[in-house]
Amino acid sequence: MSKHSFKGLGVALVTPFTETNKVDYKSLERLVEHLLRDRATDFLVVHGTTGESPCLTRQERDAVTEQIVKQVAGRCPIMVGLGGNNTLETAERIAAMQTRGIDGILSVVPYYNKPSQEGIYQHFSTLARRSSLPIVLYNVPGRVGVNMAPDTVIRLAQEHENIIGVKEASGFPQQAEQITSAELPKDFVVLSGDDALTIAFVQNGAQGVISVVGNAYPRLTSRLTHLAMQGRYNEADMLQTAMRQINTQLFQEGNPSGIKALLRLMCLIDSDTLRLPLVPVSEELRVRLDETRKELDLYASTIGC
């Protein structure tokens, strides 16, 4: 039996804000219910990049986590983002965190410092020794400035039983293949970190995705992901093609600016407010997102999603 449930569709949850830049807990509740309806979402990821975690206070992080844990009430696993570029401080935060209702931690490769592969290994080894929860590594070189090599991931997986997966957002599906072809603990999981590459990553051994577009279209994204995991690539590719334009538009002016604009158009959140240095999308992009949304809604309805 698997030691964790981080497979399939994971949704990188946005943090809604009011127009006065306070956390919008009512919109958050509405969005979570949308994601859990029909059990479309296999697990939730709270306080990741899409959740604007660097711009939340510790008190806000704790309050958001507490609300989500209470609302979810065991209906799906919850992963919480907790990473940083100060290893000792991050380790202390992990050791001190409230773990009730939380099933795992997503921890990013240290940013700005640009550590060597040995430094990355030592960083995550330190976190693993302090954590009572499973850890999923987060490799996103476009944001942190350094790529975590497959050999480093493999070494960490082999030496720390509570390092149970990696979110691979390098943009290179071959890295998934290099990791999954190694001798790993049987429950170790590779997850795509890029909606547009979900099928390619699954074809190279990944077992799911941590998705941005899943905030808006959980059932559609779930079907695509699970079709790919079943090896039904042609069917999955049809869905990927239908979603290609929305996936492109969501990132044209940054994440989570695009997904917040889309969620507001869908009336799932009340405002697309972001915290500086992020800003809302341009009106031009908003109009194009709305047009694409209407087309995709029509398509989703014809296939029962």
Rosetta silent file (secondary structure, phi, psi, omega in degrees, C-alpha in Angstrom):
SEQUENCE: MSKHSFKGLGVALVTPFTETNKVDYKSLERLVEHLLRDRATDFLVVHGTTGESPCLTRQERDAVTEQIVKQVAGRCPIMVGLGGNNTLETAERIAAMQTRGIDGILSVVPYYNKPSQEGIYQHFSTLARRSSLPIVLYNVPGRVGVNMAPDTVIRLAQEHENIIGVKEASGFPQQAEQITSAELPKDFVVLSGDDALTIAFVQNGAQGVISVVGNAYPRLTSRLTHLAMQGRYNEADMLQTAMRQINTQLFQEGNPSGIKALLRLMCLIDSDTLRLPLVPVSEELRVRLDETRKELDLYASTIGC
SCORE:     score description
SCORE:     0.000 S_00000001
   1 L     0.000  137.562 -178.519    0.000    0.000    0.000 S_00000001
   2 L   -64.355  143.589  178.501    1.286    3.469   -0.898 S_00000001
   3 L   -79.483   -7.577 -177.432    2.582    5.633    1.916 S_00000001
   4 L  -152.018  173.706 -176.834    0.951    8.698    0.367 S_00000001
   5 L  -126.050   30.937 -177.309   -1.774    9.766   -2.038 S_00000001
   6 L   -92.534   69.376  176.700   -0.035   12.379   -4.153 S_00000001
   7 L  -137.075  157.555  179.793   -0.893   10.983   -7.561 S_00000001
   8 E    86.847 -136.899 -178.217   -3.239   12.120  -10.309 S_00000001
   9 E   -94.026  113.095  167.321   -4.508   15.693  -10.306 S_00000001
  10 E  -105.064  136.892 -179.834   -3.110   18.022   -7.694 S_00000001
  11 E  -108.481  124.890  175.819   -4.311   21.620   -7.863 S_00000001
  12 E   -79.952   96.663 -169.258   -1.958   24.468   -6.920 S_00000001
  13 L   -67.491  133.742  172.116   -4.537   26.542   -5.082 S_00000001
  14 L   -75.936  159.602  171.289   -4.692   30.315   -5.554 S_00000001
  15 L  -107.665  105.285  179.812   -5.091   32.605   -2.542 S_00000001
  16 L   -69.892  143.780  174.337   -8.001   34.970   -3.281 S_00000001
  17 E  -122.049  152.045  172.487   -7.754   38.542   -2.025 S_00000001
  18 L   -76.032  172.721  178.421  -10.406   41.200   -1.568 S_00000001
  19 L   -67.040  -16.075  175.385  -10.123   44.508   -3.426 S_00000001
  20 L   -96.981   12.408  172.251   -8.569   45.912   -0.236 S_00000001
  21 L    71.309   27.203  171.007   -5.891   43.184   -0.396 S_00000001
  22 L   -96.674  155.108  174.837   -7.076   41.076    2.528 S_00000001
  23 E   -61.561  130.148 -178.205   -7.360   37.308    2.238 S_00000001
  24 L   -96.931   91.698 -173.984  -10.841   36.571    0.884 S_00000001
  25 H   -70.804  -28.610  177.416  -11.895   33.562    2.916 S_00000001
  26 H   -67.984  -44.686  176.271  -15.382   33.387    1.385 S_00000001
  27 H   -63.791  -37.936  178.641  -13.984   33.125   -2.137 S_00000001
  28 H   -61.118  -43.713  178.607  -11.461   30.597   -0.892 S_00000001
  29 H   -62.112  -43.272  179.296  -14.245   28.441    0.531 S_00000001
  30 H   -62.118  -43.570 -178.258  -16.193   28.640   -2.743 S_00000001
  31 H   -65.361  -42.955 -179.793  -13.136   27.694   -4.784 S_00000001
  32 H   -62.399  -41.838  178.112  -12.265   24.707   -2.593 S_00000001
  33 H   -63.522  -38.167  175.800  -15.812   23.350   -2.897 S_00000001
  34 H   -58.755  -40.921 -176.953  -15.578   23.762   -6.672 S_00000001
  35 H   -73.898  -30.329 -177.257  -12.392   21.688   -6.663 S_00000001
  36 H   -88.972  -12.375 -179.169  -13.774   18.936   -4.452 S_00000001
  37 H   -60.817  135.842  179.107  -17.070   18.570   -6.319 S_00000001
  38 H    61.811   15.990  178.585  -17.408   15.158   -7.978 S_00000001
  39 H    54.950   35.553 -178.040  -14.047   14.215   -6.437 S_00000001
  40 L   -69.711  -33.458 -174.985  -12.302   15.645   -9.480 S_00000001
  41 L   -95.288  125.259 -178.862   -9.246   16.799   -7.523 S_00000001
  42 L   -78.967  -33.857  175.120   -7.005   14.074   -6.109 S_00000001
  43 E  -158.519  156.546  179.406   -5.076   16.400   -3.779 S_00000001
  44 E  -107.369  144.314  174.522   -4.695   20.097   -3.002 S_00000001
  45 E  -117.721  115.691 -176.125   -1.459   22.083   -2.847 S_00000001
  46 E  -105.060  141.352  175.942   -1.669   25.105   -0.550 S_00000001
  47 L    64.454   39.895  169.100    0.873   27.969   -0.391 S_00000001
  48 L   -92.637 -165.439  177.681    2.736   27.173   -3.577 S_00000001
  49 H   -57.818  -43.456 -178.506    3.839   29.689   -6.192 S_00000001
  50 H   -65.896  -22.362  177.925    0.265   29.980   -7.471 S_00000001
  51 H   -87.321    6.695 -179.960   -0.873   30.786   -3.930 S_00000001
  52 L    55.327   38.731 -175.012    1.446   33.840   -3.766 S_00000001
  53 H   -56.905  -33.667  179.756    3.058   32.329   -0.689 S_00000001
  54 H   -64.430  -18.484 -174.719    6.003   34.794   -0.571 S_00000001
  55 H  -106.079   10.938  174.130    3.527   37.649   -0.038 S_00000001
  56 L  -101.297  143.062  174.196    1.505   36.130    2.803 S_00000001
  57 L   -73.960  164.407  176.928    2.361   36.745    6.435 S_00000001
  58 H   -59.047  -39.186 -179.222    2.951   33.776    8.727 S_00000001
  59 H   -64.937  -41.285  177.826   -0.391   34.532   10.393 S_00000001
  60 H   -66.129  -42.903  177.494   -2.197   34.546    7.040 S_00000001
  61 H   -56.481  -47.804 -178.157   -0.536   31.302    5.991 S_00000001
  62 H   -63.792  -41.110 -177.958   -1.642   29.637    9.209 S_00000001
  63 H   -67.914  -41.693  178.041   -5.202   30.980    8.925 S_00000001
  64 H   -63.051  -46.602  179.634   -5.578   29.892    5.282 S_00000001
  65 H   -60.217  -44.553 -178.959   -4.207   26.435    6.072 S_00000001
  66 H   -60.940  -43.375  179.914   -6.492   26.075    9.074 S_00000001
  67 H   -63.938  -44.249 -177.635   -9.586   26.990    7.044 S_00000001
  68 H   -65.844  -43.065  178.377   -8.721   24.593    4.230 S_00000001
  69 H   -59.186  -44.376 -179.875   -7.961   21.705    6.600 S_00000001
  70 H   -65.365  -43.320 -177.151  -11.276   22.262    8.373 S_00000001
  71 H   -70.061  -44.193 -178.932  -13.252   22.582    5.135 S_00000001
  72 H   -64.944  -41.408  173.946  -11.653   19.620    3.359 S_00000001
  73 L    50.344   43.581  175.705  -12.194   17.443    6.444 S_00000001
  74 L    82.470    4.458 -177.495  -10.288   14.506    4.997 S_00000001
  75 L   -71.261  -22.960  172.528  -11.990   14.540    1.593 S_00000001
  76 L  -155.959  158.849  176.835   -8.636   14.693   -0.170 S_00000001
  77 L   -65.874  153.147  179.487   -4.959   14.869    0.842 S_00000001
  78 E  -124.909  128.426  173.879   -3.413   18.289    1.448 S_00000001
  79 E  -111.642  135.763 -177.867    0.149   19.295    0.615 S_00000001
  80 E  -116.150  129.858  176.582    1.513   22.559    2.017 S_00000001
  81 E   -73.230  127.279  176.022    4.302   24.560    0.426 S_00000001
  82 L  -152.857  100.466 -178.944    7.114   25.349    2.827 S_00000001
  83 L  -144.906  179.113  178.989   10.515   26.158    1.400 S_00000001
  84 L   174.857  176.218 -179.681   13.168   28.837    1.445 S_00000001
  85 L  -107.903    9.253  170.459   16.769   29.722    0.803 S_00000001
  86 L  -112.721  100.599 -170.992   17.808   29.787    4.465 S_00000001
  87 H   -58.178  -47.049 -175.794   18.174   26.091    5.266 S_00000001
  88 H   -66.295  -41.576  178.264   18.260   26.356    9.049 S_00000001
  89 H   -64.583  -43.583  179.619   15.274   28.700    9.248 S_00000001
  90 H   -62.168  -41.925  178.580   13.263   26.520    6.845 S_00000001
  91 H   -61.949  -39.779  179.153   14.118   23.402    8.855 S_00000001
  92 H   -66.664  -40.040  178.847   12.975   25.103   12.053 S_00000001
  93 H   -64.985  -40.058  178.409    9.681   26.158   10.449 S_00000001
  94 H   -64.487  -43.950 -178.685    9.083   22.604    9.216 S_00000001
  95 H   -64.744  -30.362 -174.697    9.835   21.144   12.637 S_00000001
  96 H   -95.008   -6.630 -172.601    7.472   23.618   14.330 S_00000001
  97 L   -68.834  149.748  174.695    4.565   23.510   11.865 S_00000001
  98 L   -76.485  119.665 -172.336    1.110   22.329   12.859 S_00000001
  99 L  -101.836   -2.066 -177.608    0.655   19.048   11.008 S_00000001
 100 L   -60.887  125.487  178.034   -2.958   18.173   11.868 S_00000001
 101 L    79.648    1.340 -179.456   -4.843   17.477    8.643 S_00000001
 102 L  -107.463  135.479 -172.939   -1.745   17.972    6.479 S_00000001
 103 L  -106.438  -13.214 -179.914   -0.395   15.037    4.496 S_00000001
 104 E  -174.955  170.177 -178.851    2.844   16.369    3.048 S_00000001
 105 E  -121.019  136.861  171.246    5.155   19.294    2.344 S_00000001
 106 E  -105.205  119.762 -174.069    6.163   20.755   -1.024 S_00000001
 107 E  -127.426  124.001 -172.310    9.605   22.338   -0.693 S_00000001
 108 E   -81.834  150.629  171.073   11.300   24.332   -3.420 S_00000001
 109 L   -57.481  136.438 -178.339   14.958   24.249   -4.408 S_00000001
 110 L   -54.853  130.220 -176.342   16.653   27.215   -2.646 S_00000001
 111 L   -97.642  159.049  175.968   16.313   30.332   -4.770 S_00000001
 112 L    72.480  -45.367 -178.820   18.719   33.234   -5.354 S_00000001
 113 L   -63.410  -29.488 -176.811   21.658   31.504   -3.601 S_00000001
 114 L    53.961   61.760 -179.058   22.189   29.225   -6.667 S_00000001
 115 L   -70.099  160.418  171.860   23.645   26.288   -4.687 S_00000001
 116 L   -72.771  173.481  177.482   25.651   23.448   -6.191 S_00000001
 117 H   -62.919  -35.929  176.923   24.130   19.984   -6.475 S_00000001
 118 H   -66.222  -38.232  177.123   25.853   19.051   -3.214 S_00000001
 119 H   -64.292  -40.633  176.920   24.373   22.151   -1.583 S_00000001
 120 H   -62.288  -44.340  179.062   20.883   21.171   -2.808 S_00000001
 121 H   -59.694  -47.553 -178.340   21.413   17.663   -1.451 S_00000001
 122 H   -65.418  -36.638  178.022   22.553   18.947    1.947 S_00000001
 123 H   -59.972  -53.832 -176.668   19.652   21.428    2.099 S_00000001
 124 H   -71.611  -29.195  174.804   16.972   18.807    1.540 S_00000001
 125 H   -63.477  -40.212  177.491   18.729   16.266    3.749 S_00000001
 126 H   -63.174  -44.205  179.182   18.565   18.780    6.581 S_00000001
 127 H   -63.996  -42.102 -178.469   14.852   19.360    5.977 S_00000001
 128 H   -61.182  -38.020 -179.978   14.146   15.622    5.799 S_00000001
 129 H   -68.500  -23.158 -177.376   15.786   15.049    9.169 S_00000001
 130 H   -98.900   -9.379 -172.068   13.556   17.699   10.778 S_00000001
 131 L   -96.070  135.280  172.669   10.244   16.824    9.105 S_00000001
 132 L   -92.826   -3.438 -179.833    7.595   14.522   10.529 S_00000001
 133 L  -112.541  155.703  172.643    5.719   14.706    7.198 S_00000001
 134 L   -61.296  147.503 -179.726    6.579   13.358    3.740 S_00000001
 135 E  -117.749  132.612  169.606    8.391   15.875    1.530 S_00000001
 136 E  -107.021  122.446  177.973    7.910   16.433   -2.200 S_00000001
 137 E   -71.612  151.589 -178.921   10.838   18.271   -3.777 S_00000001
 138 E  -127.504  107.177 -179.467   10.035   21.163   -6.114 S_00000001
 139 E  -101.575  110.043 -178.181   12.372   21.674   -9.048 S_00000001
 140 L  -140.485   74.194 -173.277   11.600   24.914  -10.898 S_00000001
 141 H   -58.792  -28.231  179.121   14.836   26.297  -12.385 S_00000001
 142 H   -63.639  -24.002  179.174   13.061   29.094  -14.242 S_00000001
 143 H  -101.095  -33.870 -172.320   12.185   30.657  -10.891 S_00000001
 144 H   -99.047  -17.212  174.945   15.055   29.655   -8.610 S_00000001
 145 L    96.002   -2.395  178.922   17.999   29.962  -10.986 S_00000001
 146 L  -147.806  142.489  178.565   19.379   26.417  -10.732 S_00000001
 147 L   -93.647  131.234  173.716   18.217   23.017  -11.970 S_00000001
 148 L   -82.014  115.690 -174.570   18.152   20.101   -9.528 S_00000001
 149 L   -68.464  148.543  176.374   19.784   17.279  -11.465 S_00000001
 150 H   -52.157  -38.509  179.564   18.062   13.879  -11.672 S_00000001
 151 H   -61.160  -34.521  178.450   21.048   12.307   -9.882 S_00000001
 152 H   -69.717  -42.031  176.954   20.450   14.612   -6.912 S_00000001
 153 H   -60.330  -46.131 -178.779   16.764   13.679   -6.797 S_00000001
 154 H   -61.970  -44.777  179.568   17.644    9.982   -6.963 S_00000001
 155 H   -59.540  -45.076  179.853   20.245   10.319   -4.206 S_00000001
 156 H   -65.121  -41.628 -179.817   17.758   12.088   -1.918 S_00000001
 157 H   -64.426  -38.114 -177.692   15.034    9.518   -2.619 S_00000001
 158 H   -74.154  -27.775 -172.594   17.357    6.624   -1.896 S_00000001
 159 H  -102.101  -13.496 -178.369   18.740    8.065    1.343 S_00000001
 160 L  -132.357  110.201 -174.619   15.637    9.642    2.961 S_00000001
 161 L   -67.835  -19.937  178.393   12.469    7.581    3.207 S_00000001
 162 L   -92.097    4.637  167.028   10.351   10.673    3.895 S_00000001
 163 E   -94.115  105.203 -164.597   11.376   12.303    0.602 S_00000001
 164 E  -115.037    4.575  179.299    8.624   10.733   -1.457 S_00000001
 165 E  -178.990  175.880  176.251    8.404   12.676   -4.705 S_00000001
 166 E  -143.002  134.056  167.673    9.392   15.571   -6.911 S_00000001
 167 E   -88.571  112.463 -172.736    7.376   18.221   -8.712 S_00000001
 168 E   -99.962   98.610 -179.186    9.347   18.488  -11.953 S_00000001
 169 L  -113.974   34.735  178.881    8.874   21.938  -13.459 S_00000001
 170 L   -77.393  -21.407 -174.193   12.116   22.033  -15.424 S_00000001
 171 L    86.947    3.913 -177.732   10.274   21.824  -18.726 S_00000001
 172 L  -118.858   98.241  179.113   12.295   18.724  -19.663 S_00000001
 173 H   -57.255  -25.028  179.794   10.251   15.484  -19.636 S_00000001
 174 H   -61.364  -27.513  178.730   13.516   13.578  -20.091 S_00000001
 175 H   -66.462  -34.825  175.909   14.367   14.425  -16.494 S_00000001
 176 H   -62.198  -43.199 -179.352   11.306   12.475  -15.374 S_00000001
 177 H   -64.027  -40.239  178.924   12.523    9.479  -17.384 S_00000001
 178 H   -63.457  -36.755 -179.786   15.998    9.695  -15.865 S_00000001
 179 H   -73.686  -48.887 -173.137   14.504    9.711  -12.372 S_00000001
 180 H   -73.773  -17.547  177.810   11.881    7.006  -12.844 S_00000001
 181 L   -84.285   -6.778  179.252   14.281    4.644  -14.605 S_00000001
 182 L   -83.945  170.066  176.910   16.545    4.597  -11.532 S_00000001
 183 L   -81.682  103.770 -174.352   16.273    2.255   -8.569 S_00000001
 184 L  -122.797  159.916  169.201   13.892    4.167   -6.328 S_00000001
 185 L   -54.740  141.856 -170.238   11.600    3.384   -3.386 S_00000001
 186 L   -63.457  -23.741 -178.241    8.432    1.960   -4.957 S_00000001
 187 L   -92.227   -0.498 -178.970    6.214    4.803   -3.681 S_00000001
 188 L   -66.953  134.851 -173.694    8.405    7.627   -5.002 S_00000001
 189 E  -125.750  138.179  170.374    6.385    9.772   -7.417 S_00000001
 190 E  -103.487  131.613  179.721    7.300   12.255  -10.147 S_00000001
 191 E  -121.054  135.247  174.769    4.681   14.924  -10.823 S_00000001
 192 E   -66.291  140.828  175.734    4.589   17.280  -13.789 S_00000001
 193 L  -107.235   15.423 -174.923    4.837   20.930  -12.815 S_00000001
 194 L  -141.225  115.019 -178.917    3.589   22.201  -16.166 S_00000001
 195 H   -54.659  -41.109 -174.860    0.016   21.731  -17.431 S_00000001
 196 H   -69.352  -15.503 -177.115    1.089   21.909  -21.059 S_00000001
 197 H  -114.295   14.553 -176.394    3.563   19.040  -20.575 S_00000001
 198 H   -56.046  -48.912 -176.997    1.449   16.690  -18.472 S_00000001
 199 H   -63.514  -45.365 -179.516    1.128   14.025  -21.166 S_00000001
 200 H   -60.524  -40.288  179.047    4.810   14.178  -22.090 S_00000001
 201 H   -68.303  -41.426  178.019    5.828   13.822  -18.437 S_00000001
 202 H   -62.248  -40.473  177.509    3.442   10.906  -17.873 S_00000001
 203 H   -61.894  -21.180  178.774    4.863    9.208  -20.960 S_00000001
 204 L  -104.748   18.825  170.573    8.248    9.540  -19.255 S_00000001
 205 L   109.137   -6.114  178.147    7.137    8.022  -15.955 S_00000001
 206 L   -68.055  157.427 -177.853    5.314   10.793  -14.074 S_00000001
 207 L  -122.813   31.207  177.058    2.172    9.849  -12.156 S_00000001
 208 E   150.659 -168.128 -176.000    0.267   13.097  -12.241 S_00000001
 209 E  -145.643  147.023  165.014    0.483   16.863  -12.291 S_00000001
 210 E  -102.557  108.763 -162.228    0.355   19.801   -9.912 S_00000001
 211 E  -105.552  147.465  171.106   -1.861   22.005  -12.024 S_00000001
 212 L   -92.894  -50.816 -178.242   -2.681   25.689  -12.348 S_00000001
 213 H   -62.932  -21.110  177.297   -5.546   25.426  -14.863 S_00000001
 214 H   -60.380  -22.423  173.440   -7.099   22.800  -12.590 S_00000001
 215 H   -56.504  -40.337 -176.606   -8.290   25.659  -10.366 S_00000001
 216 L   -90.489  -41.223 -173.245  -10.757   26.563  -13.101 S_00000001
 217 L  -126.150   67.966 -177.561  -11.320   23.218  -14.842 S_00000001
 218 H   -64.263  -40.211 -176.744  -10.745   20.400  -12.338 S_00000001
 219 H   -69.736  -41.229  179.003  -12.916   17.807  -14.094 S_00000001
 220 H   -64.988  -45.288 -179.199  -11.410   18.464  -17.527 S_00000001
 221 H   -67.605  -37.713  177.909   -7.867   18.475  -16.168 S_00000001
 222 H   -63.816  -44.351 -179.953   -8.508   15.364  -14.105 S_00000001
 223 H   -61.391  -46.009  178.785   -9.835   13.465  -17.128 S_00000001
 224 H   -57.277  -47.984 -176.274   -6.808   14.462  -19.205 S_00000001
 225 H   -62.577  -46.635 -176.184   -4.399   13.442  -16.429 S_00000001
 226 H   -73.274  -31.832  172.944   -6.001   10.086  -15.721 S_00000001
 227 H   -61.584  -43.780  178.287   -6.348    9.210  -19.404 S_00000001
 228 H   -62.973  -42.554 -179.304   -2.620    9.801  -19.777 S_00000001
 229 H   -65.521  -25.282  177.061   -1.876    7.730  -16.674 S_00000001
 230 L   -86.092    0.352 -179.049   -3.935    4.887  -18.201 S_00000001
 231 L    80.697   11.884 -179.123   -1.844    5.054  -21.381 S_00000001
 232 L   -92.765   67.143 -168.621   -4.748    6.435  -23.424 S_00000001
 233 H   -69.086  -35.072 -179.804   -2.558    9.106  -24.946 S_00000001
 234 H   -64.124  -42.948  177.959   -4.596    9.834  -28.060 S_00000001
 235 H   -66.189  -41.864  178.607   -7.700   10.611  -25.987 S_00000001
 236 H   -63.243  -38.576 -178.552   -5.657   12.674  -23.546 S_00000001
 237 H   -65.998  -31.647  176.184   -4.075   14.582  -26.400 S_00000001
 238 H   -61.858  -42.249  177.490   -7.497   15.581  -27.719 S_00000001
 239 H   -68.078  -41.132  178.964   -8.207   17.247  -24.371 S_00000001
 240 H   -60.175  -39.491  177.665   -4.741   18.799  -24.292 S_00000001
 241 H   -63.427  -42.870  179.365   -5.367   20.299  -27.707 S_00000001
 242 H   -64.228  -28.214 -176.362   -8.683   21.765  -26.549 S_00000001
 243 H   -98.577   -1.713 -173.408   -6.948   23.319  -23.530 S_00000001
 244 H   -58.514  -44.440 -176.175   -3.799   24.506  -25.299 S_00000001
 245 H   -66.525  -42.148 -179.557   -4.958   28.079  -25.836 S_00000001
 246 H   -66.498  -38.893  178.822   -6.126   28.610  -22.255 S_00000001
 247 H   -62.987  -37.656  177.575   -2.877   27.122  -20.905 S_00000001
 248 H   -67.758  -47.175 -177.336   -0.875   29.526  -23.044 S_00000001
 249 H   -64.467  -33.521 -177.993   -2.926   32.574  -22.104 S_00000001
 250 H   -60.512  -25.591 -174.989   -2.772   31.828  -18.381 S_00000001
 251 L  -110.520    3.311 -176.332    0.981   32.413  -18.366 S_00000001
 252 L   -64.255  -32.889  179.046    1.323   35.232  -20.898 S_00000001
 253 L  -122.813   26.669  172.198    1.429   37.907  -18.200 S_00000001
 254 L   100.061  155.534  178.103    2.588   35.767  -15.311 S_00000001
 255 L  -112.957  132.006   11.264    1.223   33.302  -12.795 S_00000001
 256 L   -98.085   24.762  179.932   -1.089   33.579  -10.888 S_00000001
 257 H   -57.346  -45.232 -177.462   -2.245   36.743  -12.665 S_00000001
 258 H   -66.096  -46.738 -177.320   -3.775   34.741  -15.506 S_00000001
 259 H   -68.534  -33.297  177.290   -5.552   32.118  -13.417 S_00000001
 260 H   -66.778  -39.049  176.873   -6.967   34.757  -11.053 S_00000001
 261 H   -61.979  -43.203 -179.697   -8.403   36.672  -14.010 S_00000001
 262 H   -65.074  -43.661 -179.421   -9.980   33.466  -15.311 S_00000001
 263 H   -64.144  -34.435  176.435  -11.412   32.494  -11.921 S_00000001
 264 H   -69.141  -40.610  177.385  -12.993   35.927  -11.569 S_00000001
 265 H   -60.909  -30.063 -179.610  -14.541   35.632  -15.040 S_00000001
 266 L   -89.031    2.202 -179.875  -15.996   32.297  -13.910 S_00000001
 267 L    62.091   27.098  176.195  -17.344   33.906  -10.696 S_00000001
 268 L   -88.849  -24.261  170.151  -15.339   31.474   -8.590 S_00000001
 269 L  -131.916  156.502 -173.041  -13.549   34.326   -6.812 S_00000001
 270 L   -87.256  -15.800 -177.547  -14.799   37.882   -6.281 S_00000001
 271 L  -151.248  148.379  175.552  -11.639   39.763   -7.254 S_00000001
 272 L  -101.656   28.217  178.083   -8.485   39.147   -9.261 S_00000001
 273 L   -60.462  138.605  173.466   -6.433   41.270   -6.851 S_00000001
 274 L  -124.463  165.637  175.966   -2.790   40.264   -6.441 S_00000001
 275 L  -100.032  135.327  178.019   -0.111   41.479   -4.072 S_00000001
 276 L   -54.724  142.438   16.002    2.785   43.482   -5.421 S_00000001
 277 L   -86.268    6.487  177.111    5.064   42.945   -7.198 S_00000001
 278 L   -83.604  148.307  179.475    2.393   41.001   -9.124 S_00000001
 279 L  -134.352  159.553  178.456   -0.364   42.918  -10.916 S_00000001
 280 L   -63.768  162.628  179.962   -3.585   41.904  -12.713 S_00000001
 281 L   -70.045  162.466  176.908   -3.538   41.056  -16.406 S_00000001
 282 L   -67.728  159.909  178.793   -4.119   43.654  -19.084 S_00000001
 283 H   -64.643  -34.653  178.476   -7.641   44.296  -20.345 S_00000001
 284 H   -60.031  -46.832  179.959   -6.627   42.901  -23.734 S_00000001
 285 H   -68.453  -36.698  178.654   -5.638   39.571  -22.222 S_00000001
 286 H   -58.679  -42.647  179.909   -8.734   39.533  -20.010 S_00000001
 287 H   -64.475  -43.085  179.939  -10.949   39.805  -23.105 S_00000001
 288 H   -66.822  -38.166  175.969   -9.084   37.001  -24.853 S_00000001
 289 H   -61.041  -40.477 -179.239   -9.299   34.807  -21.751 S_00000001
 290 H   -66.237  -39.833  178.410  -13.050   35.354  -21.628 S_00000001
 291 H   -64.490  -44.242  179.678  -13.450   34.372  -25.278 S_00000001
 292 H   -65.677  -39.797  178.532  -11.353   31.249  -24.768 S_00000001
 293 H   -57.551  -46.401 -178.502  -13.244   30.418  -21.583 S_00000001
 294 H   -62.587  -40.529  178.160  -16.585   30.464  -23.395 S_00000001
 295 H   -65.465  -42.321 -178.379  -15.274   28.165  -26.125 S_00000001
 296 H   -71.024  -36.532  175.491  -13.775   25.769  -23.585 S_00000001
 297 H   -58.751  -43.000  179.611  -16.932   25.768  -21.449 S_00000001
 298 H   -64.119  -43.635  178.577  -18.920   24.721  -24.522 S_00000001
 299 H   -62.695  -45.156 -178.369  -16.427   21.965  -25.322 S_00000001
 300 H   -61.422  -38.756 -179.303  -16.407   20.724  -21.726 S_00000001
 301 H   -66.439  -31.546 -178.593  -20.187   20.536  -21.654 S_00000001
 302 H   -73.413  -20.941  179.773  -20.265   18.383  -24.795 S_00000001
 303 L  -110.263   10.963  175.441  -18.009   15.747  -23.182 S_00000001
 304 L    77.541   27.867  177.482  -19.619   15.879  -19.742 S_00000001
 305 L  -117.253    0.000    0.000  -16.923   17.883  -17.964 S_00000001
